[in-house]
């Protein structure tokens, strides 16, 4: 899996990284803001933060990352 993070959704280096990840047949997840830019159509799944304010988008990306890590950790290491 590859996670691509770009506030605008149009960062050339991030879009290129997604292209390479897809060449390796990785599942691609995008974290972006506003309307998602070009990243929306480049990834398998996109989490788009509906804001035009860069600091709010980045704060939401951090929170999203923490939530995803917690869900994955609970799934992989669930204690019975």
Backbone atoms as SQL, in Angstrom:
CREATE TABLE atoms (id INTEGER PRIMARY KEY, chain TEXT, resi INTEGER, resn TEXT, atom TEXT, x REAL, y REAL, z REAL);
INSERT INTO atoms VALUES
  (1, 'A', 1, 'UNK', 'N', 0.846, -1.162, 0.000),
  (2, 'A', 1, 'UNK', 'CA', 0.000, 0.000, 0.000),
  (3, 'A', 1, 'UNK', 'C', 0.896, 1.231, 0.000),
  (4, 'A', 2, 'UNK', 'N', 0.463, 2.247, -0.730),
  (5, 'A', 2, 'UNK', 'CA', 1.161, 3.533, -0.738),
  (6, 'A', 2, 'UNK', 'C', 0.166, 4.621, -0.360),
  (7, 'A', 3, 'UNK', 'N', 0.600, 5.495, 0.540),
  (8, 'A', 3, 'UNK', 'CA', -0.233, 6.613, 0.965),
  (9, 'A', 3, 'UNK', 'C', 0.384, 7.893, 0.414),
  (10, 'A', 4, 'UNK', 'N', -0.415, 8.637, -0.333),
  (11, 'A', 4, 'UNK', 'CA', 0.040, 9.892, -0.938),
  (12, 'A', 4, 'UNK', 'C', -0.628, 11.058, -0.226),
  (13, 'A', 5, 'UNK', 'N', 0.182, 12.026, 0.219),
  (14, 'A', 5, 'UNK', 'CA', -0.348, 13.168, 0.965),
  (15, 'A', 5, 'UNK', 'C', 0.024, 14.448, 0.241),
  (16, 'A', 6, 'UNK', 'N', -0.984, 15.230, -0.132),
  (17, 'A', 6, 'UNK', 'CA', -0.771, 16.519, -0.763),
  (18, 'A', 6, 'UNK', 'C', -1.977, 17.403, -0.485),
  (19, 'A', 7, 'UNK', 'N', -1.737, 18.583, 0.033),
  (20, 'A', 7, 'UNK', 'CA', -2.832, 19.498, 0.366),
  (21, 'A', 7, 'UNK', 'C', -3.656, 19.862, -0.856),
  (22, 'A', 8, 'UNK', 'N', -2.984, 20.169, -1.960),
  (23, 'A', 8, 'UNK', 'CA', -3.684, 20.612, -3.172),
  (24, 'A', 8, 'UNK', 'C', -4.211, 19.456, -4.007),
  (25, 'A', 9, 'UNK', 'N', -3.549, 18.307, -3.897),
  (26, 'A', 9, 'UNK', 'CA', -3.891, 17.187, -4.764),
  (27, 'A', 9, 'UNK', 'C', -3.218, 17.274, -6.119),
  (28, 'A', 10, 'UNK', 'N', -2.341, 18.248, -6.292),
  (29, 'A', 10, 'UNK', 'CA', -1.707, 18.466, -7.595),
  (30, 'A', 10, 'UNK', 'C', -0.182, 18.495, -7.545),
  (31, 'A', 11, 'UNK', 'N', 0.417, 18.089, -6.455),
  (32, 'A', 11, 'UNK', 'CA', 1.877, 18.111, -6.339),
  (33, 'A', 11, 'UNK', 'C', 2.490, 17.104, -7.315),
  (34, 'A', 12, 'UNK', 'N', 3.304, 17.591, -8.263),
  (35, 'A', 12, 'UNK', 'CA', 3.853, 16.703, -9.296),
  (36, 'A', 12, 'UNK', 'C', 4.635, 15.517, -8.733),
  (37, 'A', 13, 'UNK', 'N', 5.419, 15.737, -7.683),
  (38, 'A', 13, 'UNK', 'CA', 6.203, 14.635, -7.130),
  (39, 'A', 13, 'UNK', 'C', 5.318, 13.563, -6.504),
  (40, 'A', 14, 'UNK', 'N', 4.234, 13.971, -5.877),
  (41, 'A', 14, 'UNK', 'CA', 3.318, 13.014, -5.256),
  (42, 'A', 14, 'UNK', 'C', 2.555, 12.245, -6.335),
  (43, 'A', 15, 'UNK', 'N', 2.119, 12.937, -7.354),
  (44, 'A', 15, 'UNK', 'CA', 1.413, 12.271, -8.461),
  (45, 'A', 15, 'UNK', 'C', 2.322, 11.263, -9.149),
  (46, 'A', 16, 'UNK', 'N', 3.590, 11.612, -9.313),
  (47, 'A', 16, 'UNK', 'CA', 4.539, 10.682, -9.931),
  (48, 'A', 16, 'UNK', 'C', 4.766, 9.469, -9.034),
  (49, 'A', 17, 'UNK', 'N', 4.847, 9.698, -7.730),
  (50, 'A', 17, 'UNK', 'CA', 5.014, 8.586, -6.795),
  (51, 'A', 17, 'UNK', 'C', 3.838, 7.620, -6.875),
  (52, 'A', 18, 'UNK', 'N', 2.630, 8.161, -7.049),
  (53, 'A', 18, 'UNK', 'CA', 1.444, 7.312, -7.191),
  (54, 'A', 18, 'UNK', 'C', 1.543, 6.496, -8.478),
  (55, 'A', 19, 'UNK', 'N', 2.022, 7.103, -9.549),
  (56, 'A', 19, 'UNK', 'CA', 2.201, 6.362, -10.807),
  (57, 'A', 19, 'UNK', 'C', 3.130, 5.174, -10.597),
  (58, 'A', 20, 'UNK', 'N', 4.239, 5.408, -9.924),
  (59, 'A', 20, 'UNK', 'CA', 5.208, 4.334, -9.667),
  (60, 'A', 20, 'UNK', 'C', 4.592, 3.269, -8.773),
  (61, 'A', 21, 'UNK', 'N', 3.881, 3.679, -7.743),
  (62, 'A', 21, 'UNK', 'CA', 3.231, 2.719, -6.845),
  (63, 'A', 21, 'UNK', 'C', 2.264, 1.835, -7.624),
  (64, 'A', 22, 'UNK', 'N', 1.533, 2.422, -8.542),
  (65, 'A', 22, 'UNK', 'CA', 0.581, 1.636, -9.338),
  (66, 'A', 22, 'UNK', 'C', 1.314, 0.677, -10.272),
  (67, 'A', 23, 'UNK', 'N', 2.481, 1.083, -10.775),
  (68, 'A', 23, 'UNK', 'CA', 3.291, 0.174, -11.605),
  (69, 'A', 23, 'UNK', 'C', 3.686, -1.068, -10.802),
  (70, 'A', 24, 'UNK', 'N', 3.881, -0.892, -9.502),
  (71, 'A', 24, 'UNK', 'CA', 4.211, -2.000, -8.611),
  (72, 'A', 24, 'UNK', 'C', 2.962, -2.700, -8.080),
  (73, 'A', 25, 'UNK', 'N', 1.819, -2.296, -8.592),
  (74, 'A', 25, 'UNK', 'CA', 0.531, -2.892, -8.246),
  (75, 'A', 25, 'UNK', 'C', 0.173, -2.731, -6.769),
  (76, 'A', 26, 'UNK', 'N', 0.589, -1.609, -6.180),
  (77, 'A', 26, 'UNK', 'CA', 0.233, -1.316, -4.807),
  (78, 'A', 26, 'UNK', 'C', -1.150, -0.674, -4.758),
  (79, 'A', 27, 'UNK', 'N', -1.857, -0.901, -3.690),
  (80, 'A', 27, 'UNK', 'CA', -3.097, -0.175, -3.440),
  (81, 'A', 27, 'UNK', 'C', -2.687, 1.248, -3.062),
  (82, 'A', 28, 'UNK', 'N', -3.354, 2.237, -3.642),
  (83, 'A', 28, 'UNK', 'CA', -2.980, 3.631, -3.387),
  (84, 'A', 28, 'UNK', 'C', -4.098, 4.368, -2.659),
  (85, 'A', 29, 'UNK', 'N', -3.691, 5.089, -1.618),
  (86, 'A', 29, 'UNK', 'CA', -4.610, 5.872, -0.796),
  (87, 'A', 29, 'UNK', 'C', -4.132, 7.322, -0.875),
  (88, 'A', 30, 'UNK', 'N', -5.049, 8.241, -1.074),
  (89, 'A', 30, 'UNK', 'CA', -4.690, 9.652, -1.122),
  (90, 'A', 30, 'UNK', 'C', -5.285, 10.429, 0.036),
  (91, 'A', 31, 'UNK', 'N', -4.497, 11.349, 0.572),
  (92, 'A', 31, 'UNK', 'CA', -4.987, 12.315, 1.549),
  (93, 'A', 31, 'UNK', 'C', -4.780, 13.679, 0.915),
  (94, 'A', 32, 'UNK', 'N', -5.855, 14.407, 0.726),
  (95, 'A', 32, 'UNK', 'CA', -5.761, 15.697, 0.065),
  (96, 'A', 32, 'UNK', 'C', -6.775, 16.661, 0.655),
  (97, 'A', 33, 'UNK', 'N', -6.844, 17.818, 0.080),
  (98, 'A', 33, 'UNK', 'CA', -7.789, 18.820, 0.555),
  (99, 'A', 33, 'UNK', 'C', -8.610, 19.363, -0.596),
  (100, 'A', 34, 'UNK', 'N', -9.428, 20.361, -0.265),
  (101, 'A', 34, 'UNK', 'CA', -10.272, 21.026, -1.245),
  (102, 'A', 34, 'UNK', 'C', -11.078, 20.005, -2.040),
  (103, 'A', 35, 'UNK', 'N', -10.963, 20.048, -3.353),
  (104, 'A', 35, 'UNK', 'CA', -11.709, 19.103, -4.200),
  (105, 'A', 35, 'UNK', 'C', -10.882, 17.877, -4.562),
  (106, 'A', 36, 'UNK', 'N', -9.653, 17.816, -4.083),
  (107, 'A', 36, 'UNK', 'CA', -8.821, 16.639, -4.318),
  (108, 'A', 36, 'UNK', 'C', -7.842, 16.763, -5.456),
  (109, 'A', 37, 'UNK', 'N', -8.047, 17.727, -6.332),
  (110, 'A', 37, 'UNK', 'CA', -7.130, 17.903, -7.456),
  (111, 'A', 37, 'UNK', 'C', -7.016, 16.662, -8.314),
  (112, 'A', 38, 'UNK', 'N', -5.861, 16.508, -8.936),
  (113, 'A', 38, 'UNK', 'CA', -5.613, 15.371, -9.830),
  (114, 'A', 38, 'UNK', 'C', -5.471, 14.057, -9.069),
  (115, 'A', 39, 'UNK', 'N', -5.162, 14.157, -7.791),
  (116, 'A', 39, 'UNK', 'CA', -4.934, 12.947, -7.001),
  (117, 'A', 39, 'UNK', 'C', -6.180, 12.076, -6.902),
  (118, 'A', 40, 'UNK', 'N', -7.344, 12.702, -6.875),
  (119, 'A', 40, 'UNK', 'CA', -8.598, 11.951, -6.726),
  (120, 'A', 40, 'UNK', 'C', -8.716, 10.840, -7.761),
  (121, 'A', 41, 'UNK', 'N', -8.405, 11.150, -8.993),
  (122, 'A', 41, 'UNK', 'CA', -8.553, 10.147, -10.053),
  (123, 'A', 41, 'UNK', 'C', -7.312, 9.266, -10.208),
  (124, 'A', 42, 'UNK', 'N', -6.239, 9.578, -9.482),
  (125, 'A', 42, 'UNK', 'CA', -4.999, 8.814, -9.615),
  (126, 'A', 42, 'UNK', 'C', -4.889, 7.687, -8.600),
  (127, 'A', 43, 'UNK', 'N', -5.678, 7.738, -7.512),
  (128, 'A', 43, 'UNK', 'CA', -5.556, 6.745, -6.444),
  (129, 'A', 43, 'UNK', 'C', -6.781, 5.831, -6.386),
  (130, 'A', 44, 'UNK', 'N', -6.614, 4.715, -5.674),
  (131, 'A', 44, 'UNK', 'CA', -7.733, 3.790, -5.499),
  (132, 'A', 44, 'UNK', 'C', -8.789, 4.349, -4.563),
  (133, 'A', 45, 'UNK', 'N', -8.330, 4.973, -3.479),
  (134, 'A', 45, 'UNK', 'CA', -9.243, 5.582, -2.504),
  (135, 'A', 45, 'UNK', 'C', -8.662, 6.929, -2.092),
  (136, 'A', 46, 'UNK', 'N', -9.534, 7.909, -1.935),
  (137, 'A', 46, 'UNK', 'CA', -9.067, 9.236, -1.556),
  (138, 'A', 46, 'UNK', 'C', -9.879, 9.767, -0.372),
  (139, 'A', 47, 'UNK', 'N', -9.157, 10.280, 0.609),
  (140, 'A', 47, 'UNK', 'CA', -9.779, 10.963, 1.737),
  (141, 'A', 47, 'UNK', 'C', -9.514, 12.440, 1.515),
  (142, 'A', 48, 'UNK', 'N', -10.558, 13.169, 1.178),
  (143, 'A', 48, 'UNK', 'CA', -10.439, 14.578, 0.825),
  (144, 'A', 48, 'UNK', 'C', -11.009, 15.437, 1.950),
  (145, 'A', 49, 'UNK', 'N', -10.184, 16.319, 2.478),
  (146, 'A', 49, 'UNK', 'CA', -10.612, 17.218, 3.551),
  (147, 'A', 49, 'UNK', 'C', -11.233, 18.453, 2.899),
  (148, 'A', 50, 'UNK', 'N', -12.525, 18.686, 3.105),
  (149, 'A', 50, 'UNK', 'CA', -13.226, 19.762, 2.384),
  (150, 'A', 50, 'UNK', 'C', -12.957, 21.156, 2.968),
  (151, 'A', 51, 'UNK', 'N', -11.738, 21.624, 2.757),
  (152, 'A', 51, 'UNK', 'CA', -11.361, 22.944, 3.255),
  (153, 'A', 51, 'UNK', 'C', -10.413, 23.599, 2.257),
  (154, 'A', 52, 'UNK', 'N', -10.372, 24.913, 2.266),
  (155, 'A', 52, 'UNK', 'CA', -9.420, 25.663, 1.460),
  (156, 'A', 52, 'UNK', 'C', -8.266, 26.189, 2.310),
  (157, 'A', 53, 'UNK', 'N', -8.288, 25.907, 3.597),
  (158, 'A', 53, 'UNK', 'CA', -7.261, 26.410, 4.501),
  (159, 'A', 53, 'UNK', 'C', -6.200, 25.330, 4.740),
  (160, 'A', 54, 'UNK', 'N', -5.007, 25.588, 4.229),
  (161, 'A', 54, 'UNK', 'CA', -3.921, 24.614, 4.319),
  (162, 'A', 54, 'UNK', 'C', -3.680, 24.111, 5.742),
  (163, 'A', 55, 'UNK', 'N', -3.616, 24.981, 6.749),
  (164, 'A', 55, 'UNK', 'CA', -3.389, 24.455, 8.104),
  (165, 'A', 55, 'UNK', 'C', -4.477, 23.488, 8.562),
  (166, 'A', 56, 'UNK', 'N', -5.743, 23.767, 8.251),
  (167, 'A', 56, 'UNK', 'CA', -6.831, 22.866, 8.653),
  (168, 'A', 56, 'UNK', 'C', -6.720, 21.533, 7.921),
  (169, 'A', 57, 'UNK', 'N', -6.367, 21.575, 6.638),
  (170, 'A', 57, 'UNK', 'CA', -6.210, 20.336, 5.862),
  (171, 'A', 57, 'UNK', 'C', -5.103, 19.484, 6.471),
  (172, 'A', 58, 'UNK', 'N', -3.981, 20.107, 6.773),
  (173, 'A', 58, 'UNK', 'CA', -2.849, 19.368, 7.324),
  (174, 'A', 58, 'UNK', 'C', -3.155, 18.816, 8.718),
  (175, 'A', 59, 'UNK', 'N', -3.873, 19.574, 9.528),
  (176, 'A', 59, 'UNK', 'CA', -4.284, 19.067, 10.843),
  (177, 'A', 59, 'UNK', 'C', -5.192, 17.849, 10.689),
  (178, 'A', 60, 'UNK', 'N', -6.109, 17.902, 9.740),
  (179, 'A', 60, 'UNK', 'CA', -7.010, 16.772, 9.501),
  (180, 'A', 60, 'UNK', 'C', -6.245, 15.565, 8.961),
  (181, 'A', 61, 'UNK', 'N', -5.205, 15.808, 8.153),
  (182, 'A', 61, 'UNK', 'CA', -4.380, 14.700, 7.657),
  (183, 'A', 61, 'UNK', 'C', -3.679, 13.996, 8.818),
  (184, 'A', 62, 'UNK', 'N', -3.165, 14.778, 9.767),
  (185, 'A', 62, 'UNK', 'CA', -2.499, 14.190, 10.929),
  (186, 'A', 62, 'UNK', 'C', -3.489, 13.336, 11.723),
  (187, 'A', 63, 'UNK', 'N', -4.669, 13.886, 11.978),
  (188, 'A', 63, 'UNK', 'CA', -5.696, 13.143, 12.709),
  (189, 'A', 63, 'UNK', 'C', -6.086, 11.872, 11.964),
  (190, 'A', 64, 'UNK', 'N', -6.276, 11.969, 10.664),
  (191, 'A', 64, 'UNK', 'CA', -6.629, 10.807, 9.842),
  (192, 'A', 64, 'UNK', 'C', -5.556, 9.732, 9.932),
  (193, 'A', 65, 'UNK', 'N', -4.298, 10.138, 9.882),
  (194, 'A', 65, 'UNK', 'CA', -3.196, 9.182, 9.996),
  (195, 'A', 65, 'UNK', 'C', -3.216, 8.457, 11.329),
  (196, 'A', 66, 'UNK', 'N', -3.472, 9.188, 12.404),
  (197, 'A', 66, 'UNK', 'CA', -3.539, 8.565, 13.726),
  (198, 'A', 66, 'UNK', 'C', -4.708, 7.587, 13.815),
  (199, 'A', 67, 'UNK', 'N', -5.839, 7.964, 13.262),
  (200, 'A', 67, 'UNK', 'CA', -7.011, 7.079, 13.284),
  (201, 'A', 67, 'UNK', 'C', -6.733, 5.802, 12.497),
  (202, 'A', 68, 'UNK', 'N', -6.153, 5.943, 11.314),
  (203, 'A', 68, 'UNK', 'CA', -5.843, 4.766, 10.487),
  (204, 'A', 68, 'UNK', 'C', -4.855, 3.846, 11.203),
  (205, 'A', 69, 'UNK', 'N', -3.838, 4.420, 11.835),
  (206, 'A', 69, 'UNK', 'CA', -2.870, 3.600, 12.575),
  (207, 'A', 69, 'UNK', 'C', -3.540, 2.843, 13.714),
  (208, 'A', 70, 'UNK', 'N', -4.446, 3.507, 14.411),
  (209, 'A', 70, 'UNK', 'CA', -5.139, 2.845, 15.515),
  (210, 'A', 70, 'UNK', 'C', -6.005, 1.690, 15.018),
  (211, 'A', 71, 'UNK', 'N', -6.734, 1.907, 13.952),
  (212, 'A', 71, 'UNK', 'CA', -7.594, 0.856, 13.397),
  (213, 'A', 71, 'UNK', 'C', -6.751, -0.331, 12.936),
  (214, 'A', 72, 'UNK', 'N', -5.648, -0.053, 12.248),
  (215, 'A', 72, 'UNK', 'CA', -4.777, -1.134, 11.766),
  (216, 'A', 72, 'UNK', 'C', -4.176, -1.888, 12.944),
  (217, 'A', 73, 'UNK', 'N', -3.689, -1.150, 13.932),
  (218, 'A', 73, 'UNK', 'CA', -3.093, -1.791, 15.107),
  (219, 'A', 73, 'UNK', 'C', -4.107, -2.667, 15.831),
  (220, 'A', 74, 'UNK', 'N', -5.320, -2.167, 16.014),
  (221, 'A', 74, 'UNK', 'CA', -6.349, -2.958, 16.694),
  (222, 'A', 74, 'UNK', 'C', -6.701, -4.205, 15.887),
  (223, 'A', 75, 'UNK', 'N', -6.700, -4.070, 14.580),
  (224, 'A', 75, 'UNK', 'CA', -7.031, -5.210, 13.719),
  (225, 'A', 75, 'UNK', 'C', -5.934, -6.271, 13.753),
  (226, 'A', 76, 'UNK', 'N', -4.682, -5.821, 13.676),
  (227, 'A', 76, 'UNK', 'CA', -3.584, -6.771, 13.624),
  (228, 'A', 76, 'UNK', 'C', -3.250, -7.387, 14.980),
  (229, 'A', 77, 'UNK', 'N', -3.418, -6.611, 16.045),
  (230, 'A', 77, 'UNK', 'CA', -2.956, -7.057, 17.356),
  (231, 'A', 77, 'UNK', 'C', -4.081, -7.113, 18.376),
  (232, 'A', 78, 'UNK', 'N', -5.276, -7.431, 17.911),
  (233, 'A', 78, 'UNK', 'CA', -6.433, -7.518, 18.799),
  (234, 'A', 78, 'UNK', 'C', -6.167, -8.544, 19.892),
  (235, 'A', 79, 'UNK', 'N', -6.405, -8.130, 21.130),
  (236, 'A', 79, 'UNK', 'CA', -6.196, -9.043, 22.248),
  (237, 'A', 79, 'UNK', 'C', -7.522, -9.705, 22.600),
  (238, 'A', 80, 'UNK', 'N', -7.466, -11.008, 22.828),
  (239, 'A', 80, 'UNK', 'CA', -8.678, -11.754, 23.143),
  (240, 'A', 80, 'UNK', 'C', -8.934, -11.789, 24.613);
